[in-house]
Amino acid sequence: MNSDKKVNAWTPLDRAGLARRVAQDIPEGWYVNLGIGVPTSVANYVPQGREVIFHSENGILGLGPAPLEKDIDPWLVNAGKQYVTLVQGGSYFHHADSFTMIRGKHLDLCVLGAFEVAQNGDLANWSTAKPGAAPAVGGAMDLAVGAKRLWVVMDHMTKEGRPKLVRKCSYPLTAPTCVTRVYTSLAVLDVVPAGFRVVDMVPGLSFRALQQCTEAQLVPEVPATAAV
């Protein structure tokens, strides 16, 4: 082994680990919309015995975990066209009614993915503005301003090593100052006036190393109890 090669003492969370971490923090009884990508798998990791009511903007309330292949109902899909299950008491309704729930502030939480989040809570998750790239806003703009809280789940950096937590978003905004918390592959961070306040980090990661991976300003205090 090359003795000059630096080996990290920490391991980033994978997609399942991210979804599990988010699920741990959702309180009993919340109504929650899950965005496309990693957020959709959050429903698979809610602790046993805790009731969380999941919403899909195409018109479902009461989403359950992903089905086994033998249990797939080809007519039951979420907004990302993934097969889903329905918990007892769940319901279907018109798309317009679904967005009335969103715009009427009836959702406690929305969990979305993102390309970038700025330290003031700006969200960019619908377009990279690259020539030929198809934008995919979906219901994100409504959800970003309609839900009572918005949590973002994403990798801490791009595949090219560029930070995704930034001082100012370089991509077109989905909505301004809407993000309240970010779950990345390295840390959990709350949006506060001074920047991103560190709530939690992966084992072995130092605050200094986290700041080196982050363009935005981090607040070094790691509170004993995370606010929701």
N, C-alpha and C positions, 0 to 999 in steps of 0.2 A: 504493500500500500504506500502511496505517496504521502510522506509525512507532512508535506506542505499543504495538502488538501484539507480545507476546513470542513468539519463534519458538524452539522447542527445537532444540538442536544434536545431538540424538540421536533415533533411530528405534526404537520397540519392535519386538521380534521378532513375526512373525505365527505362525500355528499351525504351518506347515511349518517355520519357523525354530526354533521351540521343540522340535519333535520331532527335528529334525536335531541340535540342541545336546545333547539328552539322549542320543541314540544315540552321539555321540562319546565319552561317558564310560563306557559299559558295557563292562567288560573281557571279554576272550576267555574263552569257556567258561561264562559265567554262565547260570543258569536264571532266566528273567524273566517275570513276569506283567504284561500290559499292560491297564490299565483302559479303560473306555469314554471316548470323546472323543478329545482330542489324543493321549493315550498310545497308542492303537491304531496310529497312523501311525508310531510310533518304528521299527517293524520295516522300514519302507521306506528308512531312512537309515543302517542299520548299515554302517560302512566295509567296502568290498570285501575279502574275505579273512579277516575276523574272524568267528568262529563264536559266535553267541549263540543259545541255545535258548529260544524263546518259548512260553509256556504260556497257555492260556485255560481259565477255571474250568469251562466247560461240557464239558470233557473232551478237550482237544487238547494235544499236546506236539510242537513242531516247526513252529510257524506261520512262514510265509514272508511276503513283501511282498504288498500288495493285488494281486489279479489284474486283468489287462486284461479289458475287457468280453467279448471273444471267448473268454476262458479261464475264465469264471465257472462254478463247480460249485454249483448251487443247493442242494446238500445239505451244503456245507461253509461254515459260518458260525462266527463267534466269539461270545463272550458278549453282545456288543452287537448281534447279528444282522447283522453286516457280512460280506460275502463275503471269504474269505481263501484263501490257498494253503497247501500243505503242503510242507515241504522233504523231500529224500530222507532216509528213516529216521524221518520223523515218524509219529505214532500217534494213535489215538482210544481213549478208554476211558470207563468209567462216571463219571457225575457224582460219585458218592460217592468213587471212587478219586481223582478230581481234588482233592477237598477233603481227602482224607487226605494228599496231597502238600503242600497248603497248611498244614494244621494240624500236620503232622509236621516243619515247618521245612526242607523240601527246596528251597524257592525262595531263590535268592540275593538277589532284588530284586523288588519290586512297584512299578510306576509308576501313580499314580492322579491324577485331577483333584481339585479341592477348592473349596469355597466360602470357607473360611478355614483358616489355619494359625496357631496361637499360638506365641509365641517359646519355649515349653517343649516344642514338638513335638506338641501336641494337634492332632487332625485333625477337621474338620467337613466332610463331603462328601456326606451322604446326604439331608439335609432342611433347608429354610429355615424350617420350622415355620409357613409362611404358611397361613392358612385356605384350604382347597380345593386346596392343592398336594399332589400325590401324592408320598409319600416313595419313594425308589428306592435302598435300601441294597444290593441284590444281594449279591455276595460280599465287599463292602468291609470289613466288620468282621472276617471271617476273615483276609483278606489283610493288613489293617493290623497284626494281631498275630502272624500266621503266618510272613510273609516275614522273612528275616534283615535286610533293609533296606527302607525305604519312601521313595521319592522322589515328590514332588508336582510336577506341572506345571500352570501356570495363568497367567492374566493377573495382573499385579501389582495392579491395581485393578478395581473393578466398573465397569460402564458409567456409573454415576452418579458415579464418581470416589472411591468409598470404598475405603480400603486393605483388602486381603485378608490381609496379614501383620499380625497383631494381638497385643496383649498377652494377651488372653483371648478365646476364641471366644464369639460371641454365639449361634451356632447349636448345635443338639444335636450332641454329639460322636459321631463314628464310633468313635474309640478315643483314649485319652490317651497322651501322650508317646511316640508311635510314629514320627513323621516324622524322618528323618535329614538330608534335603536337599530344597531347594525350587528349582525352575526356574521363573522367571517371565518375562514379556515384557520385563523390564528387567534382571534379574540372576540369578545362581546363588548360593544361600546355604546354608550348613550350619547345622544347629541345634546350638548349643553352650550351656553353662550361662549365659553372659552375654547371650545373645540369638541373633540371626542373624548369623553371620560371613560377610562378603562374599567369595565365591570369584572372581566374574567379574561384569562389567557390560557393557551394550551400549556400543559406541564413542561417546565424547562425553559420556556421563553422569557426573556427579560424585557423590562419596559424599554430599555435602550435599543434592543434588537427590534422590537415592535415598531418603535419610532423610525428606525432606519428603513423599514419596509413601508412606511406611511408618509405620504406627502403632507397631509393635513396635520394640524397641531393636536397632540395628545395631551390629556390631563393625567398626570401620573398617579393620582390617588386611586387605589383600587378599593372601593367600598366593601364592607363586610356583607351588606345586604343589597342586592340589586333592585332598583326601582322599576316598576312596570308602568 
